Amino acid sequence: MFTKTAKHYDAVYSYKDYEGESELVSKLVHEHVSNAKTLLDVACGTGNHLEHLSRQFDCTGVELDPEMLAIAAERVPNLPLHVGDMCDFDLGIKFDAVTCLFSSVGYTKTVERMEQAIANMAKHLNSGGMLLVEPWLTPEAWLVGNIDSETYKTDEFVITRMMVSEPVERGRLVLEYLIGNSNGISKVTETHEMGWFTHDEYLNAFKKAGLQIEHLAEGLTGRGIYIGIKA
Ligand SMILES: C[S@@+](CC[C@H](N)C(=O)[O-])C[C@H]1O[C@@H](n2cnc3c(N)ncnc32)[C@H](O)[C@@H]1O
C-alpha cells in the first residue's frame, strides 16, 4: 500500500479526474436507487471522491491506512471517517450506496478475502441499495514484467516513479520513487501486494453476497464497474 508515500499520493494521481468520476458514480447511483441519500466510500484514500460525492449524498468514508485517512480528514473535515479493513469493518449502520473505487478491492489479494470484502460491503447496504466496485486488473490485462515510469512535478518537489509488475501469486507491484526537493533526493521502495481476479470470480462474489449483478465494461476509467443491488 501507500505506506511510505501517503503524503505524495495526491500529486502522483493528480492526473485523475475525480470530479468527472464522481459525477458518473452519482448518475449510476441515482439511476439504480432513485431516492439514494447516503453513501459509504470504502478504501476512500485521501478523500478525493468523497469531496465531490458529498455534494450529492450524506457521505462516510472507511480506509485502512490512518495516514491516508488523516489527509482525507483535512479534505472533508465535516464527514465521518473511520479506520477499517474492507473485509471486516462494522459501522453498525446501513447506506443507500457503497462504493469501492480505483481498484482498491485488488488489495484483498486472495479470492477468499475479496469475497469477504464484497459480503461485508453488501452487509452495509439498505435493502434496494447499490454496491459499486471498480475492479483491479483481470489476469488477461495483467502484464507480467511490465515496466513503467512517470514523473510528477509540484512547486515543492519532483517525483519520478518506476513500477514493475512481478509474477508473484496473483501479481505484485514494486514501486520505486525518487523524491527530490530543495534539500536533496531521497529514494523510497514500496511493494503493493495485490491480487488480480477473473470476471467470474467477481460475479461469484457478488452472487454469494446475495446481490443482483450488472457489469459495465467501460466503467469510470476503462477498468469496468461491477454493480450489485441488494434485494
Ligand atoms: C489505489 S488507492 C485508492 C484510494 C481512493 N479510493 C482513490 O480513488 O483515490 C487504494 C486504497 O485502498 C486502501 N486499502 C488497501 N487495502 C484496504 C483494506 N483492506 N481495507 C480498506 N482500505 C484498503 C489503501 O490504503 C489505499 O488508500
The ligand as an ORCA input file, in Angstrom:
! r2SCAN-3c Opt
* xyz 0 1
  C      -5.445      2.966     -5.236
  S      -5.863      3.579     -3.647
  C      -7.499      4.245     -3.962
  C      -7.905      5.281     -2.956
  C      -9.165      6.082     -3.329
  N     -10.335      5.212     -3.412
  C      -8.961      6.823     -4.628
  O      -9.727      6.585     -5.574
  O      -8.045      7.666     -4.694
  C      -6.231      2.099     -2.742
  C      -6.636      2.384     -1.318
  O      -7.090      1.183     -0.705
  C      -6.685      1.199      0.656
  N      -6.787     -0.175      1.160
  C      -6.000     -1.215      0.862
  N      -6.422     -2.329      1.489
  C      -7.523     -1.973      2.197
  C      -8.416     -2.689      3.050
  N      -8.245     -3.999      3.281
  N      -9.442     -2.036      3.597
  C      -9.616     -0.691      3.374
  N      -8.793      0.037      2.581
  C      -7.766     -0.595      1.987
  C      -5.269      1.768      0.565
  O      -4.773      2.195      1.807
  C      -5.490      2.897     -0.446
  O      -5.884      4.080      0.196
*
